[in-house]
Amino acid sequence: MRKIILDCDPGMDDSMAIVMAVKAEELDVLAVTTVNGNYPVDVTSKNARKVLELLGRTEIPVARGMAAPMIRKSPSDPFTHGEDGQAEANLPEPVMKLADLDAVDLIIELVKANPGEVTLIATGPMSNLAMAMVKAPEIKDMIPEIIAISGAFGLNDYAFLNATGDTPQSEWNVYVDPEAAKIVYESGVPLVALGLDVATHFDVNISDAEVKKLEESGKKEADFLANAIHFVNKRGFEAYCAVIDCMAVAYAIDPTLVETMEAHVGVETKDGLTLGMTVIDRRHHFVWEHLPLVKVGCKADCARFLQLLLELVLK
């Protein structure tokens, strides 16, 4: 069983990522850590606890993390997840308390207690991860892998047609805190960056028949997903918007779902047209080899991903 910390900013798709991670027999969720991103951290912290209570897994600690990017103001997300941040699911207010430690310190503590064993899954801005590395740089040698919904690499049309950041070719998680992303990308920790090239593909869609099956299952988490799909559909978006972050959890369960390639990648931190871009150097000659070498998702088996997602939700 793979030990993980899920660092997230729920968000409906982060909420579904929590559902997947908690219900997967292959994963041992040591903690859910929350960060400012889709919504302020107080909202994301509340939403994470709502999901764990929905699943009856309140023994998993939720730690509140960074309330703002490392050095800049937080932008406003042009894409809304509804007033509650969960597609107007209106789940009950949580009863469970937050962990005593904040997210940064809990990440440090759990990594040190389990050296070489804890995979970090990041489905929000990387503020918590970067701050943990700054505060306790020794943990970088103890983290076997980071799997992140991060970047847009231009490997297909979806990377830019479905760009989620507020600059023309950026992805939201990087755009919110590019300085944090730069620290994590350059940390030397093995990084799998699943960008919009694979996470916002139109083949990640759920049929009307499958939505009906979710609605008729009698499971609260299935109702949550069906509601999120209706929510995005009514606003003119495809179903993939409700499950973007699930791709990172799916990869942690079964890495064969996503084909990756090694590439030198830089994160743009200068304000302006390209803020938050993840620039990939694919040249045959004169490659900037000083840029960090990371694994980039280039092709996903969308059919198997959706099969895994639905099986876990309906489990």
C-alpha positions as CSV (number, residue, x, y, z in Angstrom):
1,M,0.0,0.0,0.0
2,R,1.4,3.4,-1.0
3,K,1.5,6.1,1.7
4,I,0.3,9.5,0.5
5,I,-0.4,13.0,1.6
6,L,-3.0,14.7,-0.6
7,D,-2.3,18.4,-0.7
8,C,-5.4,20.1,-2.3
9,D,-7.7,23.1,-2.6
10,P,-11.2,21.7,-2.8
11,G,-12.9,22.6,-5.3
12,M,-15.2,20.0,-6.7
13,D,-12.5,18.1,-8.6
14,D,-10.2,18.1,-5.5
15,S,-13.2,16.8,-3.5
16,M,-13.5,13.9,-6.0
17,A,-9.7,13.3,-5.8
18,I,-10.2,12.9,-2.0
19,V,-13.0,10.4,-2.7
20,M,-10.8,8.4,-5.1
21,A,-7.8,8.4,-2.7
22,V,-9.7,7.4,0.4
23,K,-11.6,4.6,-1.4
24,A,-8.6,3.1,-3.2
25,E,-7.2,0.0,-1.5
26,E,-3.8,0.7,-3.1
27,L,-3.4,4.0,-1.1
28,D,-2.9,4.8,2.5
29,V,-4.0,8.4,3.0
30,L,-1.9,9.7,6.0
31,A,-3.4,13.2,5.8
32,V,-5.2,15.7,3.7
33,T,-3.5,19.1,3.7
34,T,-5.3,22.2,2.3
35,V,-4.1,25.3,0.6
36,N,-5.4,28.6,-0.9
37,G,-6.2,28.1,-4.5
38,N,-9.7,27.5,-6.0
39,Y,-11.0,29.2,-2.8
40,P,-9.6,30.7,0.3
41,V,-7.9,28.2,2.6
42,D,-10.7,28.4,5.2
43,V,-13.2,27.2,2.6
44,T,-10.9,24.5,1.2
45,S,-10.2,23.3,4.7
46,K,-13.9,23.1,5.4
47,N,-14.6,21.3,2.2
48,A,-12.0,18.7,2.8
49,R,-13.5,17.8,6.1
50,K,-17.0,17.7,4.5
51,V,-15.8,15.0,2.1
52,L,-14.2,12.9,4.8
53,E,-17.3,13.1,6.9
54,L,-19.4,12.1,3.8
55,L,-17.1,9.0,3.5
56,G,-17.1,8.3,7.2
57,R,-13.3,8.6,7.3
58,T,-12.8,11.3,10.0
59,E,-9.7,9.5,11.4
60,I,-7.7,11.0,8.5
61,P,-6.4,14.4,9.7
62,V,-7.0,17.6,7.7
63,A,-4.4,20.3,8.2
64,R,-5.0,23.9,7.2
65,G,-2.1,25.3,5.1
66,M,-1.0,28.4,3.4
67,A,-3.6,31.2,3.1
68,A,-1.8,33.0,0.3
69,P,1.0,32.4,-2.3
70,M,4.5,32.7,-1.0
71,I,5.2,36.3,-2.2
72,R,2.3,37.6,-4.1
73,K,-1.4,38.3,-3.8
74,S,-3.8,35.5,-4.6
75,P,-5.7,35.9,-8.0
76,S,-9.4,35.4,-8.4
77,D,-10.3,32.2,-10.2
78,P,-12.3,33.0,-13.4
79,F,-13.9,29.5,-13.1
80,T,-16.4,29.1,-10.3
81,H,-17.1,25.9,-8.3
82,G,-20.2,27.5,-6.9
83,E,-20.8,29.4,-3.7
84,D,-19.8,26.5,-1.5
85,G,-16.8,25.5,-3.7
86,Q,-18.4,22.1,-4.4
87,A,-20.8,22.7,-7.2
88,E,-23.6,23.8,-4.9
89,A,-23.6,20.3,-3.3
90,N,-24.4,22.0,0.1
91,L,-22.9,19.3,2.2
92,P,-23.5,19.6,6.0
93,E,-21.1,21.8,7.9
94,P,-18.2,19.6,9.2
95,V,-18.0,18.5,12.8
96,M,-14.5,17.2,12.8
97,K,-11.7,19.5,13.9
98,L,-8.6,20.5,12.0
99,A,-5.3,18.9,12.9
100,D,-3.3,20.7,15.6
101,L,-0.3,21.1,13.2
102,D,-0.6,23.3,10.2
103,A,-0.2,21.7,6.8
104,V,3.5,22.7,6.3
105,D,4.5,21.2,9.7
106,L,2.4,18.1,9.2
107,I,4.0,17.4,5.9
108,I,7.4,17.8,7.5
109,E,6.5,15.5,10.4
110,L,5.0,12.8,8.3
111,V,7.8,12.7,5.8
112,K,10.4,12.5,8.6
113,A,8.5,9.8,10.3
114,N,8.3,7.7,7.1
115,P,11.5,8.5,5.2
116,G,11.4,7.4,1.6
117,E,7.8,6.2,1.9
118,V,5.4,9.2,1.5
119,T,4.3,10.2,-2.0
120,L,3.0,13.8,-2.1
121,I,0.0,14.3,-4.4
122,A,-0.5,17.9,-5.2
123,T,-3.8,19.0,-6.8
124,G,-3.6,22.7,-5.8
125,P,-1.0,25.4,-5.8
126,M,2.4,24.1,-4.5
127,S,2.6,26.7,-1.6
128,N,2.6,24.1,1.2
129,L,5.1,21.8,-0.5
130,A,7.5,24.6,-1.3
131,M,7.3,26.1,2.2
132,A,7.9,22.7,3.7
133,M,11.0,22.4,1.6
134,V,12.2,25.8,2.6
135,K,11.6,25.3,6.3
136,A,13.1,21.8,6.4
137,P,15.2,21.2,3.3
138,E,16.4,17.9,4.6
139,I,13.0,16.4,3.7
140,K,13.7,16.7,-0.1
141,D,15.9,13.6,0.1
142,M,13.1,11.7,2.0
143,I,10.3,12.2,-0.6
144,P,10.3,9.4,-3.3
145,E,7.9,11.2,-5.6
146,I,5.6,14.1,-6.1
147,I,2.6,13.6,-8.4
148,A,1.0,17.0,-9.3
149,I,-1.8,18.4,-11.5
150,S,0.6,21.1,-12.8
151,G,1.4,22.9,-15.9
152,A,0.4,23.1,-19.6
153,F,3.1,21.9,-21.9
154,G,1.6,22.3,-25.4
155,L,1.8,18.7,-26.3
156,N,-1.7,18.8,-27.8
157,D,-4.5,21.3,-28.4
158,Y,-6.1,20.7,-24.9
159,A,-3.1,22.2,-23.1
160,F,-3.9,25.7,-24.4
161,L,-7.6,25.5,-25.5
162,N,-8.5,24.5,-22.0
163,A,-5.9,26.7,-20.2
164,T,-7.1,27.3,-16.6
165,G,-4.7,30.1,-15.5
166,D,-5.5,33.7,-16.0
167,T,-2.8,34.2,-18.6
168,P,-3.2,32.7,-22.1
169,Q,-1.1,29.6,-21.7
170,S,-0.9,28.9,-18.0
171,E,-2.4,26.3,-15.7
172,W,-4.2,27.5,-12.5
173,N,-2.1,25.7,-9.9
174,V,1.1,27.1,-11.2
175,Y,-0.3,30.5,-12.0
176,V,-1.6,31.1,-8.5
177,D,1.9,30.6,-6.9
178,P,4.6,30.3,-9.6
179,E,7.4,30.9,-7.1
180,A,6.3,27.9,-5.1
181,A,6.0,25.8,-8.3
182,K,9.6,26.9,-9.3
183,I,10.9,25.7,-5.9
184,V,9.3,22.3,-6.2
185,Y,10.2,21.8,-9.8
186,E,13.8,22.7,-9.0
187,S,13.9,20.7,-5.7
188,G,15.4,17.6,-7.1
189,V,12.5,15.5,-5.8
190,P,11.2,13.2,-8.6
191,L,8.2,15.1,-10.0
192,V,5.4,13.8,-12.3
193,A,3.7,16.8,-13.8
194,L,0.3,15.9,-15.2
195,G,-0.6,19.0,-17.1
196,L,-3.7,20.1,-18.9
197,D,-2.5,18.1,-21.9
198,V,-3.8,15.0,-20.1
199,A,-6.0,16.3,-17.4
200,T,-8.5,18.4,-19.4
201,H,-9.0,16.1,-22.4
202,F,-12.5,15.9,-23.9
203,D,-12.3,12.1,-23.9
204,V,-12.5,12.4,-20.1
205,N,-16.3,12.6,-20.3
206,I,-19.1,10.7,-18.6
207,S,-22.1,9.6,-20.5
208,D,-25.7,10.3,-19.6
209,A,-26.2,6.5,-18.8
210,E,-23.2,6.6,-16.4
211,V,-24.5,9.7,-14.7
212,K,-27.9,8.0,-14.3
213,K,-26.0,5.0,-12.7
214,L,-24.3,7.4,-10.3
215,E,-27.7,8.9,-9.4
216,E,-29.3,5.6,-8.8
217,S,-26.5,4.0,-6.8
218,G,-27.7,5.4,-3.4
219,K,-24.1,6.5,-2.6
220,K,-23.6,10.0,-1.4
221,E,-20.2,10.4,-3.2
222,A,-21.8,9.2,-6.4
223,D,-24.6,11.8,-6.0
224,F,-21.8,14.4,-5.4
225,L,-20.1,13.5,-8.7
226,A,-23.4,13.5,-10.6
227,N,-24.3,16.9,-9.2
228,A,-20.9,18.3,-10.2
229,I,-21.3,17.1,-13.7
230,H,-24.7,18.7,-14.0
231,F,-23.3,21.9,-12.5
232,V,-20.5,22.2,-15.1
233,N,-22.7,21.1,-18.0
234,K,-25.2,23.8,-17.3
235,R,-22.4,26.4,-17.5
236,G,-21.3,25.1,-20.9
237,F,-18.3,23.0,-19.7
238,E,-17.6,19.3,-20.3
239,A,-17.7,16.7,-17.5
240,Y,-13.9,16.6,-17.3
241,C,-14.0,19.9,-15.3
242,A,-15.5,17.9,-12.4
243,V,-12.7,15.4,-12.2
244,I,-9.5,17.1,-13.4
245,D,-7.6,16.5,-10.1
246,C,-8.6,12.8,-10.1
247,M,-6.0,12.1,-12.7
248,A,-3.2,12.6,-10.1
249,V,-4.8,10.1,-7.7
250,A,-5.4,7.7,-10.6
251,Y,-1.7,7.9,-11.6
252,A,-0.7,7.1,-8.0
253,I,-2.9,4.0,-8.1
254,D,-1.8,2.9,-11.6
255,P,1.0,4.7,-13.3
256,T,0.3,2.9,-16.6
257,L,-2.7,5.1,-17.1
258,V,-0.5,8.0,-18.2
259,E,2.4,7.8,-20.6
260,T,5.1,10.2,-19.5
261,M,8.3,11.7,-21.0
262,E,11.3,13.3,-19.4
263,A,11.8,16.9,-20.2
264,H,13.6,20.0,-19.1
265,V,11.0,22.5,-17.7
266,G,11.2,26.0,-16.4
267,V,8.5,28.0,-14.6
268,E,8.0,31.6,-15.5
269,T,7.7,33.9,-12.5
270,K,7.8,37.2,-14.2
271,D,4.6,39.2,-14.3
272,G,2.9,39.7,-17.7
273,L,1.8,37.7,-20.6
274,T,3.6,34.5,-19.7
275,L,3.3,34.4,-15.9
276,G,2.8,30.9,-14.7
277,M,3.8,29.2,-17.9
278,T,5.7,25.9,-17.7
279,V,8.1,26.2,-20.5
280,I,9.4,22.9,-21.9
281,D,12.6,22.7,-23.9
282,R,12.3,20.0,-26.5
283,R,15.0,21.1,-28.8
284,H,17.5,18.7,-30.5
285,H,20.3,21.1,-29.9
286,F,21.3,23.8,-27.4
287,V,18.9,22.5,-24.7
288,W,18.9,24.5,-21.5
289,E,20.0,21.5,-19.4
290,H,20.1,23.7,-16.3
291,L,16.3,23.5,-16.3
292,P,15.0,20.8,-14.0
293,L,14.3,17.4,-15.6
294,V,10.8,16.2,-14.7
295,K,8.3,13.6,-16.0
296,V,5.6,15.2,-18.0
297,G,2.3,13.5,-18.8
298,C,1.9,13.3,-22.6
299,K,-0.9,10.8,-23.2
300,A,-3.6,9.3,-20.9
301,D,-5.7,6.2,-21.3
302,C,-8.9,8.2,-20.7
303,A,-11.2,5.1,-21.0
304,R,-9.3,3.2,-18.3
305,F,-9.1,6.3,-16.1
306,L,-12.8,6.8,-16.2
307,Q,-13.4,3.1,-15.6
308,L,-11.2,3.3,-12.4
309,L,-12.9,6.5,-11.3
310,L,-16.4,5.2,-11.6
311,E,-15.5,1.8,-10.0
312,L,-14.1,3.6,-7.0
313,V,-17.0,6.1,-6.7
314,L,-19.6,3.3,-6.9
315,K,-17.6,0.9,-4.7
